[in-house]
């Protein structure tokens, strides 16, 4: 799509849709990396149950 078409002002809905799509494509990688990082953090930060039972004996 040509930049001049988006700036012409005839169809602002199309320009807003293009801008929303750009923001969405820009945010998705950060959301995915953050989610995967959080899952890995939760997996390795949990205390191991077998270690806790041995210490109580």
N, CA and C atoms as a LAMMPS dump frame, in Angstrom:
ITEM: TIMESTEP
0
ITEM: NUMBER OF ATOMS
171
ITEM: BOX BOUNDS ff ff ff
-5.0000000000000000e+02 5.0000000000000000e+02
-5.0000000000000000e+02 5.0000000000000000e+02
-5.0000000000000000e+02 5.0000000000000000e+02
ITEM: ATOMS id mol type element x y z
1 1 1 N 0.847 -1.164 0
2 1 2 C 0 0 0
3 1 3 C 0.901 1.237 0
4 2 1 N 0.539 2.18 -0.806
5 2 2 C 1.331 3.395 -0.967
6 2 3 C 1.096 4.347 0.206
7 3 1 N 2.149 4.993 0.629
8 3 2 C 2.066 5.941 1.745
9 3 3 C 1.147 7.109 1.415
10 4 1 N 1.159 7.547 0.174
11 4 2 C 0.327 8.679 -0.236
12 4 3 C -1.154 8.349 -0.114
13 5 1 N -1.52 7.105 -0.346
14 5 2 C -2.923 6.707 -0.23
15 5 3 C -3.363 6.809 1.218
16 6 1 N -2.514 6.387 2.147
17 6 2 C -2.87 6.45 3.557
18 6 3 C -2.928 7.877 4.072
19 7 1 N -2.094 8.75 3.532
20 7 2 C -2.056 10.135 3.989
21 7 3 C -3.062 11.036 3.287
22 8 1 N -3.738 10.518 2.284
23 8 2 C -4.649 11.367 1.514
24 8 3 C -5.858 11.811 2.322
25 9 1 N -6.206 11.083 3.375
26 9 2 C -7.308 11.494 4.233
27 9 3 C -8.659 10.998 3.771
28 10 1 N -8.727 10.294 2.662
29 10 2 C -10.01 9.814 2.168
30 10 3 C -10.575 8.696 3.031
31 11 1 N -9.725 7.757 3.418
32 11 2 C -10.203 6.6 4.173
33 11 3 C -9.377 6.47 5.459
34 12 1 N -9.792 7.172 6.498
35 12 2 C -9.053 7.143 7.761
36 12 3 C -9.175 5.796 8.456
37 13 1 N -10.258 5.052 8.212
38 13 2 C -10.407 3.729 8.82
39 13 3 C -9.302 2.785 8.364
40 14 1 N -8.92 2.887 7.098
41 14 2 C -7.863 2.028 6.581
42 14 3 C -6.524 2.393 7.223
43 15 1 N -6.27 3.685 7.375
44 15 2 C -5.015 4.131 7.985
45 15 3 C -4.948 3.693 9.444
46 16 1 N -6.06 3.799 10.172
47 16 2 C -6.088 3.363 11.566
48 16 3 C -5.888 1.846 11.66
49 17 1 N -6.457 1.116 10.723
50 17 2 C -6.28 -0.326 10.702
51 17 3 C -4.834 -0.721 10.446
52 18 1 N -4.182 -0.024 9.532
53 18 2 C -2.765 -0.288 9.252
54 18 3 C -1.931 0.016 10.493
55 19 1 N -2.198 1.129 11.165
56 19 2 C -1.448 1.487 12.376
57 19 3 C -1.669 0.466 13.485
58 20 1 N -2.91 -0.003 13.661
59 20 2 C -3.191 -1.023 14.667
60 20 3 C -2.454 -2.325 14.353
61 21 1 N -2.396 -2.67 13.078
62 21 2 C -1.68 -3.88 12.67
63 21 3 C -0.192 -3.778 12.951
64 22 1 N 0.377 -2.622 12.72
65 22 2 C 1.8 -2.411 12.988
66 22 3 C 2.085 -2.537 14.481
67 23 1 N 1.241 -1.935 15.307
68 23 2 C 1.424 -2.018 16.759
69 23 3 C 1.29 -3.461 17.225
70 24 1 N 0.32 -4.18 16.685
71 24 2 C 0.118 -5.584 17.041
72 24 3 C 1.347 -6.412 16.677
73 25 1 N 1.853 -6.249 15.461
74 25 2 C 3.032 -7.006 15.037
75 25 3 C 4.27 -6.64 15.845
76 26 1 N 4.323 -5.417 16.332
77 26 2 C 5.458 -4.98 17.137
78 26 3 C 5.374 -5.535 18.554
79 27 1 N 4.176 -5.714 19.088
80 27 2 C 4 -6.148 20.473
81 27 3 C 4.056 -7.658 20.643
82 28 1 N 3.673 -8.421 19.651
83 28 2 C 3.581 -9.881 19.78
84 28 3 C 4.909 -10.527 20.183
85 29 1 N 6.049 -10.204 19.588
86 29 2 C 7.294 -10.851 20.019
87 29 3 C 7.633 -10.588 21.489
88 30 1 N 7.376 -9.379 21.971
89 30 2 C 7.647 -9.065 23.375
90 30 3 C 6.732 -9.86 24.301
91 31 1 N 5.483 -9.998 23.924
92 31 2 C 4.54 -10.775 24.733
93 31 3 C 4.954 -12.239 24.769
94 32 1 N 5.34 -12.797 23.63
95 32 2 C 5.755 -14.198 23.58
96 32 3 C 7.015 -14.442 24.406
97 33 1 N 8.021 -13.583 24.257
98 33 2 C 9.265 -13.747 25.014
99 33 3 C 9.008 -13.575 26.503
100 34 1 N 8.176 -12.616 26.87
101 34 2 C 7.845 -12.413 28.276
102 34 3 C 7.117 -13.603 28.869
103 35 1 N 6.188 -14.169 28.127
104 35 2 C 5.435 -15.331 28.609
105 35 3 C 6.343 -16.542 28.777
106 36 1 N 7.189 -16.798 27.793
107 36 2 C 8.105 -17.938 27.877
108 36 3 C 9.094 -17.729 29.024
109 37 1 N 9.599 -16.516 29.182
110 37 2 C 10.509 -16.222 30.292
111 37 3 C 9.847 -16.42 31.637
112 38 1 N 8.583 -16.012 31.762
113 38 2 C 7.856 -16.186 33.012
114 38 3 C 7.642 -17.663 33.328
115 39 1 N 7.314 -18.453 32.321
116 39 2 C 7.119 -19.891 32.521
117 39 3 C 8.428 -20.548 32.969
118 40 1 N 9.534 -20.183 32.337
119 40 2 C 10.833 -20.749 32.721
120 40 3 C 11.194 -20.314 34.131
121 41 1 N 10.943 -19.061 34.467
122 41 2 C 11.225 -18.566 35.817
123 41 3 C 10.421 -19.342 36.852
124 42 1 N 9.137 -19.53 36.594
125 42 2 C 8.295 -20.265 37.545
126 42 3 C 8.755 -21.709 37.692
127 43 1 N 9.205 -22.314 36.597
128 43 2 C 9.633 -23.713 36.644
129 43 3 C 10.883 -23.873 37.511
130 44 1 N 11.829 -22.967 37.385
131 44 2 C 13.084 -23.105 38.112
132 44 3 C 13.066 -22.455 39.49
133 45 1 N 12.063 -21.649 39.798
134 45 2 C 12.039 -21.003 41.102
135 45 3 C 11.238 -21.795 42.143
136 46 1 N 10.545 -22.832 41.722
137 46 2 C 9.79 -23.654 42.666
138 46 3 C 10.731 -24.489 43.504
139 47 1 N 10.498 -24.559 44.795
140 47 2 C 11.332 -25.44 45.623
141 47 3 C 10.983 -26.9 45.336
142 48 1 N 11.999 -27.716 45.329
143 48 2 C 11.8 -29.134 45.066
144 48 3 C 11.225 -29.796 46.313
145 49 1 N 10.158 -30.547 46.166
146 49 2 C 9.498 -31.159 47.316
147 49 3 C 10.366 -32.216 47.986
148 50 1 N 11.185 -32.924 47.23
149 50 2 C 12.02 -33.968 47.822
150 50 3 C 13.083 -33.365 48.74
151 51 1 N 13.58 -32.168 48.433
152 51 2 C 14.573 -31.513 49.278
153 51 3 C 13.942 -31.081 50.6
154 52 1 N 12.718 -30.629 50.585
155 52 2 C 12.041 -30.179 51.806
156 52 3 C 11.76 -31.348 52.747
157 53 1 N 11.417 -32.514 52.24
158 53 2 C 11.125 -33.651 53.105
159 53 3 C 12.367 -34.206 53.741
160 54 1 N 13.499 -34.15 53.055
161 54 2 C 14.761 -34.648 53.611
162 54 3 C 15.248 -33.747 54.737
163 55 1 N 15.02 -32.449 54.631
164 55 2 C 15.461 -31.512 55.653
165 55 3 C 14.637 -31.647 56.929
166 56 1 N 13.401 -32.056 56.814
167 56 2 C 12.522 -32.188 57.978
168 56 3 C 12.813 -33.458 58.789
169 57 1 N 13.543 -34.415 58.217
170 57 2 C 13.832 -35.659 58.933
171 57 3 C 14.889 -35.479 59.911
